[in-house]
């Protein structure tokens, strides 16, 4: 509302009678702007439900066909290691998996920028076709470099162009129930991991790995097409949000660097467990089919336990709960993985560890939105996930390099993964320490400033610590 300073006393009585009355203002007179008293409230009017639950379903389906399908690489990795189909280098096979999960994520700032330019749905459609093409072309590959380009790089880009835009949607639809919604959506990766680990293993045994790749590609494409049709964006929540590749203000934010340490340590441990348990089971002397079951149990744990973690985090604080979860993940890696010698223990370990090791997918968007505020959340999210992608690429290579060879004359040895388990445990302890430091910073920041978000960007209020 514009108010003429000279006529303010003349019209004061009329203003009290009608709040909707407006006045013409000469251009020569100085004016002041009085924002609507509910403008700030309307800016952050997040529904906490409604169509948001349909968005949760859509992201669940996307996670089934991206992170869940990617979990199935454990079956292909065990197959490649056992048959030495393209090379006898375990590290090179592990690098394929690292590229599949991390190459596209590394370019997440570019995809964030692209999403702001052409929209979320076109980006995801491109990703769907890249994912389909990667699986089909990998099935016809005959050289190692072809597998690197298709099952590695192309698959990674396709998965990132589907999963990354989807992960940024939940903060627009949920506030109080955001971590619960994130847990339900993230459980899709568990459902997909169960489905693709077990089904692709059976297809691989009855037919060939080539038909497993083709079937996986067609199944993923069909599922994500349904999910893309359900996606909706609430742009009014963030206003003119920033969609750019880089924001220098993030580099001066202490919370940004703590987030980088958190995701890096977490992915160092997470990807190693995710990709190696099938081969670890084989090192105990069990069959490939039993190895696929153990690998699937990590996804089963994620499906059943992640939503529970989301509920607990909504009640006690997402950062606090994740600190405890990461400590437990590290303890189980040291206390249960190292002495594991039988099939039952391997299944139990995979289920428990699978349920708690991926809590980053439940909480990452919530924590980063808390640090940055919604206006710069897309670019902030992409910059943090650049480092997550790098960690994901090198993590399986580190894991395979730490694996020891069996004694001469033996095909397997249950101690081959001892160093690997120690590495995983230490990584999760490092992730917990990073989150603990981040929690202290969040509490101190909120006590010292009313603005709260990095570099003065508007934040939404929520109890996360």
TIVEX-941002 format. One record per residue (C-alpha): x, y, z. Coordinates in pm, whole numbers, padded with zeros to 5 digits, always signed. Layout:
# residues N
XYZ
...
# end
This chain:
# residues 465
+00000+00000+00000
+00134+00348-00089
+00060+00632+00160
+00100+01002+00081
+00311+01143+00365
+00141+01489+00346
-00211+01348+00361
-00146+01084+00630
-00326+01271+00908
-00617+01366+00684
-00694+01007+00595
-00607+00836+00924
-00974+00808+01022
-01066+00660+00685
-00782+00408+00709
-00921+00280+01035
-01264+00233+00877
-01140+00045+00572
-00809-00137+00540
-00866-00181+00168
-00891+00190+00079
-00615+00310-00154
-00497+00659-00247
-00349+00810-00561
+00007+00921-00504
+00172+01202-00697
+00502+01095-00845
+00685+01385-00676
+00592+01274-00325
+00817+01035-00134
+00643+00705-00050
+00708+00410+00173
+00601+00050+00119
+00403-00131+00383
+00409-00506+00312
+00101-00710+00378
+00112-00844+00730
+00077-01202+00603
+00326-01175+00316
+00601-01361+00501
+00359-01626+00614
+00229-01673+00260
+00583-01696+00126
+00647-02005+00334
+00297-02153+00327
+00401-02517+00289
+00107-02760+00279
+00262-03051+00475
+00049-03300+00286
-00225-03290+00024
-00075-03349-00320
+00259-03370-00145
+00187-03735-00071
+00148-03796-00445
+00489-03634-00486
+00620-03880-00224
+00482-04166-00436
+00644-04023-00750
+00983-03989-00581
+00941-04339-00436
+00900-04477-00790
+01198-04275-00913
+01412-04409-00627
+01301-04763-00715
+01437-04720-01067
+01748-04514-00988
+01914-04579-00653
+01733-04912-00621
+01831-05030-00967
+02184-04907-00904
+02199-05139-00603
+02168-05423-00850
+02520-05347-00973
+02641-05558-00682
+02518-05861-00877
+02698-05752-01193
+03015-05672-00996
+03019-06019-00838
+02964-06169-01183
+03246-05968-01341
+03486-06053-01057
+03403-06421-01080
+03421-06457-01458
+03685-06188-01535
+03479-06120-01846
+03653-05801-01959
+03960-05779-01733
+04109-05939-01423
+04135-05604-01239
+03891-05582-00950
+03957-05209-00915
+03849-05141-01274
+03523-05329-01224
+03464-05135-00903
+03528-04810-01092
+03239-04896-01325
+03009-04902-01025
+03160-04581-00892
+03093-04406-01222
+02738-04544-01228
+02654-04383-00895
+02885-04083-00890
+02956-03953-01241
+02617-03793-01289
+02594-03673-00929
+02925-03490-00977
+02757-03281-01245
+02453-03210-01029
+02521-02830-01032
+02490-02842-01412
+02164-03036-01389
+02037-02788-01130
+02110-02502-01370
+01949-02695-01657
+01640-02757-01444
+01604-02383-01385
+01634-02315-01759
+01408-02578-01917
+01212-02717-01622
+01224-03029-01409
+01015-03253-01635
+01225-03212-01954
+01543-03285-01757
+01391-03601-01612
+01265-03716-01953
+01618-03683-02092
+01745-03881-01794
+01491-04158-01856
+01609-04207-02214
+01976-04195-02111
+01913-04464-01850
+01730-04684-02100
+02003-04639-02359
+02281-04715-02112
+02136-05055-02020
+02057-05153-02376
+02398-05052-02512
+02578-05217-02219
+02410-05544-02310
+02577-05532-02651
+02918-05414-02528
+03215-05640-02593
+03507-05428-02465
+03587-05284-02124
+03585-04923-02245
+03234-04975-02380
+03115-05094-02039
+03277-04788-01881
+03088-04557-02116
+02750-04732-02098
+02704-04908-01763
+02927-04649-01599
+02912-04292-01735
+02585-04297-01931
+02400-04480-01656
+02534-04234-01399
+02416-03933-01598
+02075-04084-01657
+02027-04170-01291
+02137-03824-01174
+01907-03642-01416
+01618-03840-01269
+01707-03855-00901
+01861-03514-00836
+01568-03294-00945
+01330-03526-00759
+01520-03497-00431
+01483-03119-00436
+01102-03138-00450
+01017-03249-00097
+01118-02924+00082
+00850-02748-00128
+00573-02977-00007
+00665-03062+00352
+00799-02884+00658
+00687-03049+00980
+00666-03395+00821
+00954-03347+00581
+01186-03613+00722
+00902-03867+00740
+00812-03793+00379
+01179-03822+00288
+01201-04157+00462
+00899-04294+00278
+01031-04168-00056
+01382-04295+00015
+01247-04641+00098
+01189-04675-00276
+01560-04739-00316
+01520-05033-00078
+01222-05171-00267
+01408-05133-00595
+01720-05293-00453
+01524-05601-00345
+01350-05627-00679
+01652-05576-00903
+01901-05777-00697
+01684-06087-00687
+01515-06068-01027
+01826-05976-01226
+02020-06254-01052
+01762-06507-01166
+01759-06376-01521
+02139-06380-01525
+02144-06747-01420
+01868-06862-01656
+01976-06658-01956
+02276-06421-01957
+02384-06095-01798
+02296-05928-02129
+01928-06009-02092
+01942-05894-01732
+02065-05552-01849
+01796-05527-02116
+01518-05626-01880
+01640-05381-01617
+01649-05097-01868
+01291-05154-01986
+01156-05192-01631
+01325-04872-01513
+01205-04673-01813
+00842-04779-01763
+00845-04692-01393
+01003-04349-01426
+00759-04252-01702
+00474-04300-01455
+00661-04100-01189
+00740-03810-01423
+00372-03773-01508
+00294-03720-01137
+00559-03452-01068
+00442-03101-00974
+00654-02801-00869
+00542-02536-00618
+00753-02244-00742
+00558-01998-00523
+00728-02140-00215
+01075-02035-00316
+00982-01728-00520
+01255-01655-00770
+01486-01925-00650
+01841-01941-00771
+01911-02191-01046
+02278-02156-01125
+02585-02375-01128
+02785-02200-00860
+02723-01957-00572
+03039-01813-00415
+02853-01726-00094
+02829-02097-00010
+03207-02126+00009
+03220-01881+00300
+02955-02078+00490
+03098-02308+00758
+02787-02526+00736
+02861-02591+00369
+03201-02743+00443
+03068-02950+00730
+02802-03080+00492
+03074-03169+00241
+03264-03367+00505
+02944-03539+00613
+02844-03658+00265
+03201-03754+00174
+03260-03973+00478
+02914-04125+00445
+02951-04219+00079
+03299-04362+00136
+03136-04617+00363
+02795-04650+00202
+02901-04740-00153
+03154-04996-00030
+02891-05185+00168
+02636-05152-00109
+02856-05302-00379
+03068-05558-00195
+02835-05770+00020
+02748-06005-00267
+03117-06074-00329
+03183-06087+00046
+02925-06367+00075
+03104-06552-00203
+03431-06510-00009
+03268-06701+00278
+03221-06997+00044
+02855-06945-00048
+02696-06942-00395
+02626-06645-00621
+02254-06688-00560
+02308-06664-00185
+02523-06358-00243
+02237-06188-00429
+02007-06258-00134
+02251-06098+00109
+02288-05798-00121
+01910-05769-00145
+01884-05769+00234
+02063-05434+00247
+01780-05297+00035
+01520-05473+00250
+01665-05304+00556
+01643-04969+00382
+01282-05030+00285
+01163-05116+00636
+01394-04915+00862
+01448-04584+00680
+01088-04461+00727
+01118-04540+01098
+01434-04331+01115
+01241-04051+00943
+00967-04063+01208
+01220-04058+01492
+01413-03774+01327
+01098-03563+01296
+01048-03597+01670
+01403-03563+01805
+01583-03369+01532
+01725-03491+01204
+02087-03398+01277
+02086-03551+01624
+01926-03875+01507
+02168-03907+01215
+02466-03867+01446
+02342-04166+01648
+02260-04366+01334
+02607-04310+01185
+02774-04418+01509
+02564-04737+01511
+02654-04804+01147
+03024-04779+01229
+02988-05005+01533
+02806-05275+01336
+03068-05260+01060
+03341-05335+01313
+03161-05564+01557
+02949-05770+01317
+03112-05764+00974
+03465-05860+01083
+03370-06179+01275
+03097-06282+01025
+03150-06642+00914
+02805-06789+00839
+02513-06717+00609
+02267-06620+00882
+02499-06359+01027
+02563-06218+00680
+02187-06177+00621
+02132-06017+00962
+02425-05780+00915
+02308-05681+00567
+01954-05610+00688
+02060-05402+00990
+02335-05213+00809
+02119-05159+00504
+01850-05003+00718
+02071-04744+00883
+02364-04680+00649
+02158-04478+00395
+01995-04231+00632
+02165-03955+00432
+01902-03997+00161
+01626-03948+00417
+01772-03635+00568
+02011-03468+00324
+01759-03235+00161
+01618-03137+00500
+01958-03058+00651
+02082-02864+00348
+01761-02660+00327
+01806-02578+00695
+02157-02448+00628
+02095-02254+00307
+01730-02151+00314
+01491-02231+00030
+01593-01948-00205
+01944-02079-00275
+01866-02440-00190
+01891-02574-00550
+02243-02440-00611
+02355-02519-00254
+02225-02873-00291
+02402-02921-00623
+02734-02791-00491
+02730-03028-00194
+02637-03321-00413
+02928-03249-00643
+03152-03368-00360
+02918-03659-00289
+02961-03769-00650
+03339-03758-00632
+03333-03966-00313
+03098-04217-00475
+03330-04265-00774
+03645-04338-00575
+03481-04525-00285
+03435-04869-00449
+03787-04851-00591
+03923-04793-00240
+03713-05082-00111
+03838-05326-00375
+04200-05218-00323
+04166-05296+00050
+04035-05645-00020
+04309-05905+00023
+04370-06207-00195
+04293-06556-00059
+04586-06777+00041
+04756-06974-00235
+04548-07270-00346
+04223-07133-00198
+03935-06982-00391
+03798-06780-00099
+03893-06661+00247
+03657-06514+00511
+03919-06256+00616
+03946-06094+00273
+03721-05805+00375
+03865-05731+00720
+04044-05413+00612
+03738-05309+00416
+03513-05334+00722
+03758-05128+00931
+03762-04861+00660
+03380-04849+00652
+03354-04823+01030
+03603-04536+01048
+03423-04352+00767
+03092-04358+00950
+03256-04240+01271
+03399-03951+01067
+03051-03876+00930
+02909-03869+01284
+03183-03630+01398
+03112-03399+01103
+02741-03393+01184
+02812-03327+01552
+03019-03023+01453
+02745-02911+01213
+02485-02942+01489
+02692-02722+01720
+02724-02463+01443
+02349-02464+01372
+02263-02412+01738
+02518-02132+01775
+02408-01963+01453
+02043-01958+01553
+02130-01810+01889
+02351-01537+01745
+02143-01418+01451
+01779-01388+01359
+01847-01437+00990
+01997-01780+01048
+02072-01885+00691
+02409-01850+00524
+02487-01500+00400
+02150-01366+00505
+01937-01587+00280
+01590-01639+00415
+01551-01960+00608
+01248-02149+00725
+01222-02221+01093
+01234-02581+01204
+01379-02777+01490
+01646-02998+01338
+01918-03010+01598
# end
